[in-house]
C-alpha cells in the first residue's frame, strides 16, 4: 500500500447531491410580468443606496463622534488619576454640539 492510496477517497455518488440538484434556482422567469421585474430591480437599487449611505456616511460619522467622546472621557480620567486634576465640562450641550461639528467637518 502506497502513501497516496491511504488518502484517496472512492468516487461513489452521494444521495445528497440529488437533493441539492432538485432545489429551484432563482431566475428572471419567476416574475409574473416585466413590471414585477422592474419593481424588483428598483427595490434592489434602493437597498444598495441605503447600504452605501450607511457605510459611507453614517458609520464613519458615528465612529468619529463616539471615538472623540471616548478620547475626551479617557483623557479626563487619566488626568484625574495621574495628576490629581479635576476636569469639568462647563456646558455639556455645547460640548456635544462641538463634538458633532468636529466629527462632521472632515467627512
N, C-alpha and C positions, 0 to 999 in steps of 0.2 A: 504494500500500500504506500503510495507516494504522498507527499505533503499536500499537493494540490487536490487529491481525491478526498481528503478529510474535510475540506472546506466547501466542496461543491454540493449544491442542493439539487435534487431531482426536479425536472420540469414536469410537474403534474398540474393539470388545470384546476384552478381553485373555484369552488362553488360561489365564493363571494364576488367574483368578477361578474357573474351573471346578474347579480343584484344591482351592482353599480351601473352596468350597461343598460339596464331596464329603466333607470331613472330618467325622467323627462329633462331635456335640456332647454334652457330659455332661448327663445329666438324671437324675431320680429313677427313670426306667424301667429303668435299667441294673442296679438292685438286684434280687436274686432274691426277697427277701421283705422284709416290714416289719421283721423283726429285724435284717437286714443294714443297712437304712436307719437304724434307731435306733442300732446299733453305730457306724456312720459318724458320726452326729451327736455321740455321746458322745466319740468319738475327736477330732473337731474341737474340741469344747469343752475337752477335756483339753489339747490343743495350745495353745489360746488362753490357758488358765490358766497354762501353763508360760511362755508368752511374756510375760504380764503379770508373773509372778514375776521373770523376768529383767530386764524393762525398768523395773519399779517398785522393786525391792528390791536385787537382786544387782549390777547395773551401777552404780547410784549409790553403793552401799557400797564397791565395789572402786575406783571413781573417787576417792572421798574418801580412802580409805585410802592408795592409791598416790600421790595428789596431795599429801597431808600428808607422806608419806615422802620424796617428791622435794623438797618445800619445805624440810624439815629438812636433807636432804643438801646442797642447793644453798646454804642459809644457812651451813652449816658450811664449805663450800668457799670461799664469799665471805669469811667471817671469817678463815680461814687465809690467803687470798691478800692481802686488803686490809689487815688489822690484825695479821697475824702472831700470831694466837691459835689455839692448838690446841684443837679441840673433840673431846671423847672421850665416848662413851656408856659409862657405867659398867656397866649391866646391859641387854644387848640384848633379852633375853626380856621384861623389864618394859617396855622402850621399845616393843616390838612390841605387847604387850598393851594398853598405854595408847593407842597409835595406833588399834587396833581398837575400843576402847571409845569414844574420842573420835569416830571416824567413825560409829559406830552410835548415839551419843547424840542426834543431831539428825534421825535418819531418821523 
